[in-house]
């Protein structure tokens, strides 16, 4: 089930477990914003970006809202807290390939 890998990545963020987080992505995965800007590409960049974030924001939490699956995509509303005084809200679009996240686009 495609939603399972998205649940695993959110759990890894909650646990601040960078190894479990990176393991949810394909070797060549990208995380992008809604304007085609690549935030991280591949396991090394994922680790370089998210390990310091987990350390800097120990209270980071992602709460999910609605979710739908369409073909190879899982799309869900997410609210992020613990990275500042205001909650952040975005829509995440996950492309799932071979049971892992191949691309994640954060719009919002």
Backbone atoms as SQL, in Angstrom:
CREATE TABLE atoms (id INTEGER PRIMARY KEY, chain TEXT, resi INTEGER, resn TEXT, atom TEXT, x REAL, y REAL, z REAL);
INSERT INTO atoms VALUES
  (1, 'A', 1, 'UNK', 'N', 0.839, -1.174, 0.000),
  (2, 'A', 1, 'UNK', 'CA', 0.000, 0.000, 0.000),
  (3, 'A', 1, 'UNK', 'C', 0.896, 1.253, 0.000),
  (4, 'A', 2, 'UNK', 'N', 0.668, 2.156, -0.911),
  (5, 'A', 2, 'UNK', 'CA', 1.523, 3.328, -1.086),
  (6, 'A', 2, 'UNK', 'C', 1.523, 4.252, 0.138),
  (7, 'A', 3, 'UNK', 'N', 0.419, 4.321, 0.853),
  (8, 'A', 3, 'UNK', 'CA', 0.334, 5.204, 2.011),
  (9, 'A', 3, 'UNK', 'C', 1.285, 4.786, 3.123),
  (10, 'A', 4, 'UNK', 'N', 1.639, 3.516, 3.192),
  (11, 'A', 4, 'UNK', 'CA', 2.485, 3.006, 4.265),
  (12, 'A', 4, 'UNK', 'C', 3.841, 3.705, 4.301),
  (13, 'A', 5, 'UNK', 'N', 4.466, 3.933, 3.150),
  (14, 'A', 5, 'UNK', 'CA', 5.775, 4.573, 3.131),
  (15, 'A', 5, 'UNK', 'C', 5.662, 6.028, 3.585),
  (16, 'A', 6, 'UNK', 'N', 4.572, 6.691, 3.282),
  (17, 'A', 6, 'UNK', 'CA', 4.372, 8.063, 3.748),
  (18, 'A', 6, 'UNK', 'C', 4.201, 8.063, 5.262),
  (19, 'A', 7, 'UNK', 'N', 3.464, 7.110, 5.802),
  (20, 'A', 7, 'UNK', 'CA', 3.332, 6.983, 7.256),
  (21, 'A', 7, 'UNK', 'C', 4.698, 6.753, 7.897),
  (22, 'A', 8, 'UNK', 'N', 5.541, 5.943, 7.249),
  (23, 'A', 8, 'UNK', 'CA', 6.877, 5.658, 7.790),
  (24, 'A', 8, 'UNK', 'C', 7.757, 6.899, 7.805),
  (25, 'A', 9, 'UNK', 'N', 7.690, 7.722, 6.755),
  (26, 'A', 9, 'UNK', 'CA', 8.525, 8.930, 6.730),
  (27, 'A', 9, 'UNK', 'C', 8.061, 9.918, 7.803),
  (28, 'A', 10, 'UNK', 'N', 6.776, 10.030, 8.024),
  (29, 'A', 10, 'UNK', 'CA', 6.264, 10.927, 9.069),
  (30, 'A', 10, 'UNK', 'C', 6.652, 10.408, 10.451),
  (31, 'A', 11, 'UNK', 'N', 6.625, 9.094, 10.639),
  (32, 'A', 11, 'UNK', 'CA', 7.064, 8.508, 11.904),
  (33, 'A', 11, 'UNK', 'C', 8.550, 8.753, 12.137),
  (34, 'A', 12, 'UNK', 'N', 9.354, 8.651, 11.077),
  (35, 'A', 12, 'UNK', 'CA', 10.799, 8.896, 11.205),
  (36, 'A', 12, 'UNK', 'C', 11.063, 10.341, 11.609),
  (37, 'A', 13, 'UNK', 'N', 10.276, 11.280, 11.082),
  (38, 'A', 13, 'UNK', 'CA', 10.419, 12.683, 11.482),
  (39, 'A', 13, 'UNK', 'C', 10.045, 12.839, 12.953),
  (40, 'A', 14, 'UNK', 'N', 8.960, 12.213, 13.374),
  (41, 'A', 14, 'UNK', 'CA', 8.538, 12.280, 14.775),
  (42, 'A', 14, 'UNK', 'C', 9.610, 11.712, 15.701),
  (43, 'A', 15, 'UNK', 'N', 10.284, 10.660, 15.251),
  (44, 'A', 15, 'UNK', 'CA', 11.329, 10.005, 16.051),
  (45, 'A', 15, 'UNK', 'C', 12.689, 10.676, 15.905),
  (46, 'A', 16, 'UNK', 'N', 12.808, 11.652, 14.983),
  (47, 'A', 16, 'UNK', 'CA', 14.081, 12.316, 14.674),
  (48, 'A', 16, 'UNK', 'C', 15.139, 11.290, 14.272),
  (49, 'A', 17, 'UNK', 'N', 14.713, 10.292, 13.508),
  (50, 'A', 17, 'UNK', 'CA', 15.575, 9.186, 13.079),
  (51, 'A', 17, 'UNK', 'C', 15.958, 9.386, 11.619),
  (52, 'A', 18, 'UNK', 'N', 17.100, 10.004, 11.386),
  (53, 'A', 18, 'UNK', 'CA', 17.499, 10.341, 10.022),
  (54, 'A', 18, 'UNK', 'C', 17.735, 9.094, 9.177),
  (55, 'A', 19, 'UNK', 'N', 18.226, 8.013, 9.773),
  (56, 'A', 19, 'UNK', 'CA', 18.440, 6.783, 9.004),
  (57, 'A', 19, 'UNK', 'C', 17.115, 6.201, 8.512),
  (58, 'A', 20, 'UNK', 'N', 16.121, 6.158, 9.392),
  (59, 'A', 20, 'UNK', 'CA', 14.800, 5.666, 8.994),
  (60, 'A', 20, 'UNK', 'C', 14.170, 6.597, 7.972),
  (61, 'A', 21, 'UNK', 'N', 14.386, 7.897, 8.132),
  (62, 'A', 21, 'UNK', 'CA', 13.865, 8.895, 7.196),
  (63, 'A', 21, 'UNK', 'C', 14.448, 8.663, 5.803),
  (64, 'A', 22, 'UNK', 'N', 15.763, 8.617, 5.698),
  (65, 'A', 22, 'UNK', 'CA', 16.435, 8.446, 4.408),
  (66, 'A', 22, 'UNK', 'C', 16.047, 7.117, 3.767),
  (67, 'A', 23, 'UNK', 'N', 15.860, 6.080, 4.556),
  (68, 'A', 23, 'UNK', 'CA', 15.509, 4.757, 4.035),
  (69, 'A', 23, 'UNK', 'C', 14.148, 4.744, 3.343),
  (70, 'A', 24, 'UNK', 'N', 13.324, 5.746, 3.570),
  (71, 'A', 24, 'UNK', 'CA', 12.011, 5.829, 2.930),
  (72, 'A', 24, 'UNK', 'C', 12.090, 6.317, 1.486),
  (73, 'A', 25, 'UNK', 'N', 13.248, 6.804, 1.066),
  (74, 'A', 25, 'UNK', 'CA', 13.420, 7.423, -0.249),
  (75, 'A', 25, 'UNK', 'C', 14.297, 6.561, -1.151),
  (76, 'A', 26, 'UNK', 'N', 14.045, 6.646, -2.461),
  (77, 'A', 26, 'UNK', 'CA', 14.918, 5.984, -3.427),
  (78, 'A', 26, 'UNK', 'C', 16.274, 6.689, -3.422),
  (79, 'A', 27, 'UNK', 'N', 17.298, 6.028, -3.920),
  (80, 'A', 27, 'UNK', 'CA', 18.660, 6.586, -3.947),
  (81, 'A', 27, 'UNK', 'C', 18.715, 7.936, -4.668),
  (82, 'A', 28, 'UNK', 'N', 17.894, 8.103, -5.708),
  (83, 'A', 28, 'UNK', 'CA', 17.925, 9.328, -6.516),
  (84, 'A', 28, 'UNK', 'C', 16.737, 10.249, -6.234),
  (85, 'A', 29, 'UNK', 'N', 16.094, 10.086, -5.101),
  (86, 'A', 29, 'UNK', 'CA', 14.895, 10.855, -4.763),
  (87, 'A', 29, 'UNK', 'C', 15.182, 12.348, -4.703),
  (88, 'A', 30, 'UNK', 'N', 14.148, 13.130, -4.975),
  (89, 'A', 30, 'UNK', 'CA', 14.234, 14.579, -4.798),
  (90, 'A', 30, 'UNK', 'C', 13.093, 15.050, -3.916),
  (91, 'A', 31, 'UNK', 'N', 13.396, 16.095, -3.146),
  (92, 'A', 31, 'UNK', 'CA', 12.367, 16.850, -2.436),
  (93, 'A', 31, 'UNK', 'C', 12.417, 18.240, -3.040),
  (94, 'A', 32, 'UNK', 'N', 11.248, 18.713, -3.475),
  (95, 'A', 32, 'UNK', 'CA', 11.150, 19.988, -4.194),
  (96, 'A', 32, 'UNK', 'C', 10.078, 20.851, -3.549),
  (97, 'A', 33, 'UNK', 'N', 10.186, 22.163, -3.784),
  (98, 'A', 33, 'UNK', 'CA', 9.093, 23.036, -3.376),
  (99, 'A', 33, 'UNK', 'C', 8.117, 23.164, -4.547),
  (100, 'A', 34, 'UNK', 'N', 7.099, 23.957, -4.383),
  (101, 'A', 34, 'UNK', 'CA', 6.071, 24.088, -5.412),
  (102, 'A', 34, 'UNK', 'C', 6.487, 24.891, -6.631),
  (103, 'A', 35, 'UNK', 'N', 7.710, 25.413, -6.613),
  (104, 'A', 35, 'UNK', 'CA', 8.206, 26.218, -7.727),
  (105, 'A', 35, 'UNK', 'C', 9.373, 25.538, -8.437),
  (106, 'A', 36, 'UNK', 'N', 9.430, 24.213, -8.361),
  (107, 'A', 36, 'UNK', 'CA', 10.453, 23.402, -9.025),
  (108, 'A', 36, 'UNK', 'C', 11.859, 23.586, -8.453),
  (109, 'A', 37, 'UNK', 'N', 11.992, 24.174, -7.290),
  (110, 'A', 37, 'UNK', 'CA', 13.295, 24.311, -6.644),
  (111, 'A', 37, 'UNK', 'C', 13.600, 23.021, -5.884),
  (112, 'A', 38, 'UNK', 'N', 14.712, 22.380, -6.214),
  (113, 'A', 38, 'UNK', 'CA', 15.098, 21.137, -5.540),
  (114, 'A', 38, 'UNK', 'C', 15.707, 21.487, -4.189),
  (115, 'A', 39, 'UNK', 'N', 15.115, 20.976, -3.143),
  (116, 'A', 39, 'UNK', 'CA', 15.572, 21.188, -1.768),
  (117, 'A', 39, 'UNK', 'C', 16.669, 20.185, -1.430),
  (118, 'A', 40, 'UNK', 'N', 16.497, 18.953, -1.875),
  (119, 'A', 40, 'UNK', 'CA', 17.489, 17.899, -1.627),
  (120, 'A', 40, 'UNK', 'C', 17.350, 16.845, -2.708),
  (121, 'A', 41, 'UNK', 'N', 18.496, 16.284, -3.109),
  (122, 'A', 41, 'UNK', 'CA', 18.516, 15.228, -4.126),
  (123, 'A', 41, 'UNK', 'C', 19.424, 14.098, -3.641),
  (124, 'A', 42, 'UNK', 'N', 18.872, 12.909, -3.553),
  (125, 'A', 42, 'UNK', 'CA', 19.655, 11.742, -3.169),
  (126, 'A', 42, 'UNK', 'C', 19.850, 11.621, -1.663),
  (127, 'A', 43, 'UNK', 'N', 20.283, 10.450, -1.253),
  (128, 'A', 43, 'UNK', 'CA', 20.417, 10.142, 0.173),
  (129, 'A', 43, 'UNK', 'C', 21.380, 11.073, 0.904),
  (130, 'A', 44, 'UNK', 'N', 22.515, 11.398, 0.297),
  (131, 'A', 44, 'UNK', 'CA', 23.487, 12.254, 0.989),
  (132, 'A', 44, 'UNK', 'C', 22.905, 13.627, 1.291),
  (133, 'A', 45, 'UNK', 'N', 22.257, 14.239, 0.322),
  (134, 'A', 45, 'UNK', 'CA', 21.671, 15.565, 0.541),
  (135, 'A', 45, 'UNK', 'C', 20.493, 15.510, 1.512),
  (136, 'A', 46, 'UNK', 'N', 19.710, 14.430, 1.445),
  (137, 'A', 46, 'UNK', 'CA', 18.614, 14.278, 2.414),
  (138, 'A', 46, 'UNK', 'C', 19.177, 14.257, 3.829),
  (139, 'A', 47, 'UNK', 'N', 20.211, 13.471, 4.036),
  (140, 'A', 47, 'UNK', 'CA', 20.833, 13.359, 5.357),
  (141, 'A', 47, 'UNK', 'C', 21.430, 14.712, 5.784),
  (142, 'A', 48, 'UNK', 'N', 22.132, 15.391, 4.876),
  (143, 'A', 48, 'UNK', 'CA', 22.763, 16.679, 5.193),
  (144, 'A', 48, 'UNK', 'C', 21.737, 17.742, 5.570),
  (145, 'A', 49, 'UNK', 'N', 20.581, 17.693, 4.956),
  (146, 'A', 49, 'UNK', 'CA', 19.558, 18.710, 5.238),
  (147, 'A', 49, 'UNK', 'C', 18.748, 18.375, 6.490),
  (148, 'A', 50, 'UNK', 'N', 18.377, 17.121, 6.651),
  (149, 'A', 50, 'UNK', 'CA', 17.415, 16.776, 7.697),
  (150, 'A', 50, 'UNK', 'C', 18.040, 16.445, 9.041),
  (151, 'A', 51, 'UNK', 'N', 19.262, 15.921, 9.095),
  (152, 'A', 51, 'UNK', 'CA', 19.885, 15.654, 10.397),
  (153, 'A', 51, 'UNK', 'C', 20.006, 16.934, 11.223),
  (154, 'A', 52, 'UNK', 'N', 20.553, 18.030, 10.656),
  (155, 'A', 52, 'UNK', 'CA', 20.614, 19.262, 11.444),
  (156, 'A', 52, 'UNK', 'C', 19.230, 19.806, 11.826),
  (157, 'A', 53, 'UNK', 'N', 18.249, 19.622, 10.938),
  (158, 'A', 53, 'UNK', 'CA', 16.902, 20.084, 11.246),
  (159, 'A', 53, 'UNK', 'C', 16.333, 19.317, 12.436),
  (160, 'A', 54, 'UNK', 'N', 16.546, 18.008, 12.471),
  (161, 'A', 54, 'UNK', 'CA', 16.062, 17.209, 13.599),
  (162, 'A', 54, 'UNK', 'C', 16.722, 17.666, 14.900),
  (163, 'A', 55, 'UNK', 'N', 17.991, 18.027, 14.832),
  (164, 'A', 55, 'UNK', 'CA', 18.702, 18.491, 16.031),
  (165, 'A', 55, 'UNK', 'C', 18.250, 19.888, 16.442),
  (166, 'A', 56, 'UNK', 'N', 18.039, 20.758, 15.472),
  (167, 'A', 56, 'UNK', 'CA', 17.658, 22.139, 15.766),
  (168, 'A', 56, 'UNK', 'C', 16.219, 22.252, 16.253),
  (169, 'A', 57, 'UNK', 'N', 15.350, 21.387, 15.761),
  (170, 'A', 57, 'UNK', 'CA', 13.928, 21.454, 16.099),
  (171, 'A', 57, 'UNK', 'C', 13.458, 20.131, 16.722),
  (172, 'A', 58, 'UNK', 'N', 13.821, 19.877, 17.965),
  (173, 'A', 58, 'UNK', 'CA', 13.456, 18.592, 18.580),
  (174, 'A', 58, 'UNK', 'C', 11.956, 18.402, 18.772),
  (175, 'A', 59, 'UNK', 'N', 11.193, 19.495, 18.694),
  (176, 'A', 59, 'UNK', 'CA', 9.742, 19.394, 18.880),
  (177, 'A', 59, 'UNK', 'C', 8.972, 19.378, 17.567),
  (178, 'A', 60, 'UNK', 'N', 9.679, 19.229, 16.448),
  (179, 'A', 60, 'UNK', 'CA', 8.998, 19.234, 15.157),
  (180, 'A', 60, 'UNK', 'C', 7.967, 18.109, 15.104),
  (181, 'A', 61, 'UNK', 'N', 6.821, 18.430, 14.564),
  (182, 'A', 61, 'UNK', 'CA', 5.734, 17.449, 14.447),
  (183, 'A', 61, 'UNK', 'C', 4.983, 17.716, 13.150),
  (184, 'A', 62, 'UNK', 'N', 4.583, 16.648, 12.492),
  (185, 'A', 62, 'UNK', 'CA', 3.754, 16.765, 11.299),
  (186, 'A', 62, 'UNK', 'C', 2.425, 16.078, 11.576),
  (187, 'A', 63, 'UNK', 'N', 1.363, 16.843, 11.412),
  (188, 'A', 63, 'UNK', 'CA', 0.009, 16.286, 11.531),
  (189, 'A', 63, 'UNK', 'C', -0.584, 16.238, 10.131),
  (190, 'A', 64, 'UNK', 'N', -1.183, 15.129, 9.813),
  (191, 'A', 64, 'UNK', 'CA', -1.757, 14.977, 8.483),
  (192, 'A', 64, 'UNK', 'C', -3.246, 15.292, 8.518),
  (193, 'A', 65, 'UNK', 'N', -3.698, 15.875, 7.408),
  (194, 'A', 65, 'UNK', 'CA', -5.116, 16.149, 7.220),
  (195, 'A', 65, 'UNK', 'C', -5.667, 15.128, 6.239),
  (196, 'A', 66, 'UNK', 'N', -6.299, 15.616, 5.202),
  (197, 'A', 66, 'UNK', 'CA', -6.865, 14.717, 4.204),
  (198, 'A', 66, 'UNK', 'C', -5.742, 14.054, 3.412),
  (199, 'A', 67, 'UNK', 'N', -6.063, 12.917, 2.849),
  (200, 'A', 67, 'UNK', 'CA', -5.098, 12.164, 2.034),
  (201, 'A', 67, 'UNK', 'C', -5.843, 11.447, 0.928),
  (202, 'A', 68, 'UNK', 'N', -5.230, 11.402, -0.244),
  (203, 'A', 68, 'UNK', 'CA', -5.783, 10.633, -1.349),
  (204, 'A', 68, 'UNK', 'C', -4.641, 9.973, -2.105),
  (205, 'A', 69, 'UNK', 'N', -4.942, 8.876, -2.735),
  (206, 'A', 69, 'UNK', 'CA', -3.977, 8.167, -3.575),
  (207, 'A', 69, 'UNK', 'C', -4.525, 8.129, -4.988),
  (208, 'A', 70, 'UNK', 'N', -3.683, 8.538, -5.945),
  (209, 'A', 70, 'UNK', 'CA', -4.059, 8.537, -7.352),
  (210, 'A', 70, 'UNK', 'C', -2.898, 7.919, -8.113),
  (211, 'A', 71, 'UNK', 'N', -3.094, 6.714, -8.623),
  (212, 'A', 71, 'UNK', 'CA', -2.011, 6.037, -9.334),
  (213, 'A', 71, 'UNK', 'C', -0.800, 5.859, -8.439),
  (214, 'A', 72, 'UNK', 'N', 0.350, 6.374, -8.881),
  (215, 'A', 72, 'UNK', 'CA', 1.590, 6.246, -8.124),
  (216, 'A', 72, 'UNK', 'C', 1.796, 7.372, -7.117),
  (217, 'A', 73, 'UNK', 'N', 0.788, 8.233, -6.940),
  (218, 'A', 73, 'UNK', 'CA', 0.941, 9.405, -6.088),
  (219, 'A', 73, 'UNK', 'C', 0.099, 9.307, -4.827),
  (220, 'A', 74, 'UNK', 'N', 0.680, 9.777, -3.727),
  (221, 'A', 74, 'UNK', 'CA', -0.047, 10.004, -2.486),
  (222, 'A', 74, 'UNK', 'C', 0.002, 11.506, -2.266),
  (223, 'A', 75, 'UNK', 'N', -1.162, 12.111, -2.064),
  (224, 'A', 75, 'UNK', 'CA', -1.267, 13.552, -1.869),
  (225, 'A', 75, 'UNK', 'C', -1.951, 13.771, -0.527),
  (226, 'A', 76, 'UNK', 'N', -1.337, 14.643, 0.308),
  (227, 'A', 76, 'UNK', 'CA', -1.959, 14.889, 1.604),
  (228, 'A', 76, 'UNK', 'C', -1.670, 16.298, 2.095),
  (229, 'A', 77, 'UNK', 'N', -2.580, 16.775, 2.915),
  (230, 'A', 77, 'UNK', 'CA', -2.401, 18.049, 3.600),
  (231, 'A', 77, 'UNK', 'C', -1.604, 17.772, 4.870),
  (232, 'A', 78, 'UNK', 'N', -0.606, 18.615, 5.136),
  (233, 'A', 78, 'UNK', 'CA', 0.220, 18.446, 6.328),
  (234, 'A', 78, 'UNK', 'C', 0.359, 19.776, 7.051),
  (235, 'A', 79, 'UNK', 'N', 0.342, 19.711, 8.380),
  (236, 'A', 79, 'UNK', 'CA', 0.591, 20.870, 9.221),
  (237, 'A', 79, 'UNK', 'C', 1.841, 20.574, 10.034),
  (238, 'A', 80, 'UNK', 'N', 2.820, 21.478, 9.946),
  (239, 'A', 80, 'UNK', 'CA', 4.096, 21.305, 10.627),
  (240, 'A', 80, 'UNK', 'C', 4.153, 22.288, 11.789),
  (241, 'A', 81, 'UNK', 'N', 4.473, 21.781, 12.963),
  (242, 'A', 81, 'UNK', 'CA', 4.680, 22.650, 14.124),
  (243, 'A', 81, 'UNK', 'C', 6.049, 22.330, 14.718),
  (244, 'A', 82, 'UNK', 'N', 6.523, 23.237, 15.558),
  (245, 'A', 82, 'UNK', 'CA', 7.795, 23.011, 16.235),
  (246, 'A', 82, 'UNK', 'C', 9.004, 23.584, 15.523),
  (247, 'A', 83, 'UNK', 'N', 8.785, 24.332, 14.418),
  (248, 'A', 83, 'UNK', 'CA', 9.910, 24.963, 13.714),
  (249, 'A', 83, 'UNK', 'C', 9.878, 26.481, 13.853),
  (250, 'A', 84, 'UNK', 'N', 9.032, 26.968, 14.692),
  (251, 'A', 84, 'UNK', 'CA', 8.908, 28.407, 14.890),
  (252, 'A', 84, 'UNK', 'C', 7.602, 28.701, 15.595),
  (253, 'A', 85, 'UNK', 'N', 7.299, 29.975, 15.776),
  (254, 'A', 85, 'UNK', 'CA', 6.096, 30.322, 16.527),
  (255, 'A', 85, 'UNK', 'C', 4.796, 30.016, 15.790),
  (256, 'A', 86, 'UNK', 'N', 4.856, 29.956, 14.480),
  (257, 'A', 86, 'UNK', 'CA', 3.658, 29.711, 13.670),
  (258, 'A', 86, 'UNK', 'C', 3.677, 28.300, 13.083),
  (259, 'A', 87, 'UNK', 'N', 2.512, 27.691, 13.002),
  (260, 'A', 87, 'UNK', 'CA', 2.406, 26.432, 12.277),
  (261, 'A', 87, 'UNK', 'C', 2.528, 26.703, 10.784),
  (262, 'A', 88, 'UNK', 'N', 3.065, 25.728, 10.072),
  (263, 'A', 88, 'UNK', 'CA', 3.171, 25.816, 8.619),
  (264, 'A', 88, 'UNK', 'C', 2.232, 24.775, 8.029),
  (265, 'A', 89, 'UNK', 'N', 1.553, 25.146, 6.982),
  (266, 'A', 89, 'UNK', 'CA', 0.630, 24.215, 6.326),
  (267, 'A', 89, 'UNK', 'C', 1.010, 24.110, 4.861),
  (268, 'A', 90, 'UNK', 'N', 1.022, 22.885, 4.362),
  (269, 'A', 90, 'UNK', 'CA', 1.316, 22.665, 2.947),
  (270, 'A', 90, 'UNK', 'C', 0.617, 21.402, 2.466),
  (271, 'A', 91, 'UNK', 'N', 0.657, 21.219, 1.171),
  (272, 'A', 91, 'UNK', 'CA', 0.209, 19.971, 0.562),
  (273, 'A', 91, 'UNK', 'C', 1.459, 19.259, 0.079),
  (274, 'A', 92, 'UNK', 'N', 1.573, 17.998, 0.413),
  (275, 'A', 92, 'UNK', 'CA', 2.708, 17.188, -0.016),
  (276, 'A', 92, 'UNK', 'C', 2.227, 16.212, -1.085),
  (277, 'A', 93, 'UNK', 'N', 2.978, 16.152, -2.165),
  (278, 'A', 93, 'UNK', 'CA', 2.689, 15.219, -3.256),
  (279, 'A', 93, 'UNK', 'C', 3.868, 14.257, -3.330),
  (280, 'A', 94, 'UNK', 'N', 3.613, 12.999, -3.036),
  (281, 'A', 94, 'UNK', 'CA', 4.642, 11.964, -3.012),
  (282, 'A', 94, 'UNK', 'C', 4.479, 11.060, -4.230),
  (283, 'A', 95, 'UNK', 'N', 5.536, 10.885, -4.987),
  (284, 'A', 95, 'UNK', 'CA', 5.566, 9.905, -6.068),
  (285, 'A', 95, 'UNK', 'C', 6.219, 8.649, -5.505),
  (286, 'A', 96, 'UNK', 'N', 5.493, 7.540, -5.546),
  (287, 'A', 96, 'UNK', 'CA', 5.977, 6.283, -4.976),
  (288, 'A', 96, 'UNK', 'C', 6.444, 5.372, -6.101),
  (289, 'A', 97, 'UNK', 'N', 7.679, 4.876, -5.951),
  (290, 'A', 97, 'UNK', 'CA', 8.241, 3.945, -6.931),
  (291, 'A', 97, 'UNK', 'C', 8.897, 2.794, -6.177),
  (292, 'A', 98, 'UNK', 'N', 8.500, 1.575, -6.495),
  (293, 'A', 98, 'UNK', 'CA', 9.062, 0.382, -5.858),
  (294, 'A', 98, 'UNK', 'C', 8.999, 0.459, -4.333),
  (295, 'A', 99, 'UNK', 'N', 7.901, 0.990, -3.809),
  (296, 'A', 99, 'UNK', 'CA', 7.674, 1.015, -2.371),
  (297, 'A', 99, 'UNK', 'C', 8.399, 2.115, -1.622),
  (298, 'A', 100, 'UNK', 'N', 9.059, 3.023, -2.346),
  (299, 'A', 100, 'UNK', 'CA', 9.769, 4.133, -1.705),
  (300, 'A', 100, 'UNK', 'C', 9.356, 5.448, -2.356),
  (301, 'A', 101, 'UNK', 'N', 9.702, 6.542, -1.697),
  (302, 'A', 101, 'UNK', 'CA', 9.387, 7.859, -2.227),
  (303, 'A', 101, 'UNK', 'C', 10.469, 8.250, -3.234),
  (304, 'A', 102, 'UNK', 'N', 10.054, 8.485, -4.477),
  (305, 'A', 102, 'UNK', 'CA', 10.989, 8.883, -5.530),
  (306, 'A', 102, 'UNK', 'C', 11.033, 10.401, -5.673),
  (307, 'A', 103, 'UNK', 'N', 9.920, 11.060, -5.392),
  (308, 'A', 103, 'UNK', 'CA', 9.869, 12.520, -5.436),
  (309, 'A', 103, 'UNK', 'C', 8.828, 13.000, -4.447),
  (310, 'A', 104, 'UNK', 'N', 9.171, 14.057, -3.771),
  (311, 'A', 104, 'UNK', 'CA', 8.246, 14.708, -2.850),
  (312, 'A', 104, 'UNK', 'C', 8.205, 16.180, -3.217),
  (313, 'A', 105, 'UNK', 'N', 7.022, 16.685, -3.439),
  (314, 'A', 105, 'UNK', 'CA', 6.857, 18.111, -3.759),
  (315, 'A', 105, 'UNK', 'C', 5.999, 18.723, -2.663),
  (316, 'A', 106, 'UNK', 'N', 6.503, 19.804, -2.062),
  (317, 'A', 106, 'UNK', 'CA', 5.817, 20.507, -0.974),
  (318, 'A', 106, 'UNK', 'C', 5.282, 21.816, -1.532),
  (319, 'A', 107, 'UNK', 'N', 3.963, 21.950, -1.531),
  (320, 'A', 107, 'UNK', 'CA', 3.304, 23.115, -2.111),
  (321, 'A', 107, 'UNK', 'C', 2.602, 23.868, -0.976),
  (322, 'A', 108, 'UNK', 'N', 2.984, 25.115, -0.822),
  (323, 'A', 108, 'UNK', 'CA', 2.305, 25.905, 0.200),
  (324, 'A', 108, 'UNK', 'C', 3.206, 26.907, 0.844);
